[in-house]
Amino acid sequence: MAQAEVLEPEDFFSAAVLSNPDVISVSRLEDGGFLQVNQAFLDMTGYRRDEVIGRTAGELGIWIEGAERERLIAILAAAFGVLATLLAAIGLYGVMAYSVARRTGEIGVRMALGAVPADVLRLVLFGAVRLAAAGIVIGLAGALAAGRLIESQLFGIKAADPVIYGGAALLLALVALIAAGVPAWRAARIDPVVALKYE
C-alpha cells in the first residue's frame, strides 16, 4: 500500500479552497486584494482567475458601491447582535425557571408564613438582577479589553464609547428582567399547599 502524500499547510489550504463547491475567496487584510479564489467564485462572477488575483472587489465592480458593502456588514452585525441577545434571554429564562422549580418548596414555606405574591416576585427578580449585573460587569470589562484590540477596525466611533456601552448594558438589563418575568410570575402564583408537597 503506497503511503499517502503529505501536503504542506499552504498547499493543503489552497487545495481545500480550490476544491470547495461553495464560493470562497481569500483576500489581503491591508487592501482587500484577492490572493486566491475557487472555481465557484469564478463561475459566479464570470471572471477568469488571472483577472481576479491581486485586484479588489471594488476594482472588479463586484460591489457597485462601497456603501453597499458597509450596509451589508452593518446588517449582518445587527442580526448577530439580535441573535446573541435572544440567546442570552433564553439562557437567563432557563436558569431562572430552573431556580424557581428548585426553590418551589422554599417559596411555599415563605408563602405559608405570610409572604405575599409581591414578595416572591421581588425575590425571584432580585436573583435575576444579580445574575444580569454580574454578566453585564464581566461583559463590559471584556468589551473594553477587546475594544482596544479592534480599535483600528472601527470607523466613526470610539472603542470606549460610553453611550454605546451604557445602551448595551441597559438593553441587556431590560432583556434580563423580561426573561425573568415569566418564572417570577409563576413563582408568585404558587399555591403554598401544593408547593409544600412538591419534592
N, C-alpha and C positions, 0 to 999 in steps of 0.2 A: 504494500500500500504506500503510495507516494505521500510524503509529508506536505501538508497544505502550505502554500506560500504565505509568509507573514508580511503584511503591508506596513510601511512606516505610517505613523499617525496622520501625517499630511495627506498621504495617498489614500488612506482609509477614509478620511473625512471627505476628500474630493470624490471618491467613488460613491460614498453614501449620498452626497448631494446630487451628483450627476444621475444616479440610478433611481432616485426617488420620483414617483409619479406625480407628487404634488409640486406646485410652483415654489421654487426655492431660489433665493439669491443671497450671496454673501457680499457685503459692502465694506469699504474702508470707513472707519469711525470718523476720521478727520473731515472728509469731504463727501462721503456717500458714494464714491465711485465704485462700480461693480468690480469685484475680484473674481467671482465665479457665479455662473447661472446654470441651471439644468435645462434639459430639453423641454420640459413643461413650460418653463418661463419663456423660452424662445417661441414655442407654439402659441402661447397666449398673446405675446406682444408682436409677433411677426418679424422680429429682428433676427439677424444672424449673430452667432457668438462673437465674431470679430468686431461687429458694430456696437456691441454692448460693453465688453470688457474695458474698464478704465473710464467709462463715462458714467454720469449720474442720471437718476430718474428724470430730473428736470431737463437735462440736455437732450434726453431721448423723447421728451414730451409725454412720458407715462403719467406724470402728474401735470395736469394742464396748468394749474396754479399752485404756487407754494401754499396758499391759504387753504386749499383743498386738503392737502396732506396734514396741515396743522389741525384742521377741523376734524379729520378722521381720528387723529391721535387724541384730541380732546374728548370726542365721543367715546372712544374705547376706554380712556382713563375714567370718565364718568360712569360708564357701565360697570367697570371693575370695582369702582368705589361703591356703587349701589349694591352690587353683589356681595362685597365684603361686609357692608353694613347689615344686609339681610342675614348673612351667615352669623354675624355677631349677635343679632337679635334672636335668631333661632337657638343659638347656643345658650344664651342667657335664659331664654324661656325654658329650655330643657333643664338647666341647672336649678332654676327656681321651682319648677314643677316637681322635680325630684326632691328638693329640700322640703317643700310643703308636704309631699306624700310621706317623707321620712319622719316629719315632725307632727303628723296628724294627732298622735296620742298626746303630745305636749300641748298642742293647740286646744284639744278637747279639755284637758285639765285646766288650762288658763280660762277657757270659757265657762267651765263648771264653777270655777272660783270667782266668777264675776267679770271677766274681761268681756268687753262689748266688741262687736264686729269691727268697729273703727280701730280698736287697739290691735287686733290681729292683722288688719290691713296695714297699719303702720309698722308692725313688727316685720312682716314679710317685705314690704317696700324698703325698709331700712336695710335689710340684708342685701337687697338688690342694689341699693345705692352704694353700700360699702364695696361690693364686688365691682360695680361700674367705676367707682372712684379709683380703686386700685388699678384697674385696667387702663383708665384714662391717664393716670400719672405715669405708669410704665410706658404706655404708648407715646405720650408726649416726649418723654426722655429719649425713647428710641427714634422718634421722628426728628428731634433736634440733632441727634448724633448722625442720622442718615442724611439729614438736610445738608450738612457740611460736605458730605461726600458727593452729593449730586448738584451742588450749587452752580457749577458751571453749565449744567444742562437746563437750568431754569431761565425762562425769558419773561421779563415783565413783573416778576415777583421776587421777593427776598426769600432765602431759605428759612429764615426765622421770622416770618410774618405773624405778629400776634393776633391779627384779625382772623387769619386762616386757622391758626391753632385754637383760638378761642371758639370759633364757629364749629370746628370739628369736635371739640370737647363738649360743647353744648348739644350738638346734634346727637352724639353718642350717649350723653346722659338722658336725653329725651327718649331715644330708642330703648335704652335700658329700662326706663320707667314704664314705657308702653309694653315691652316684652314681659316685665314682671307683673304687670297689671292683672292679667288673667289668673295666674297662680295665686296672687294676693286676694283677688275677688273670690276665688274658690275657697281659699282658706277662711275668709271672713264668713262664708256661708256654711261652714262645717257645723253639723248638729253635734253638740257635746256628747250626747248619749252614744251616737254611732262612733264618734271619734275615740271615746274611752274603750270601746270594744275592738278598735282597729289594732291589728298586730302588724 
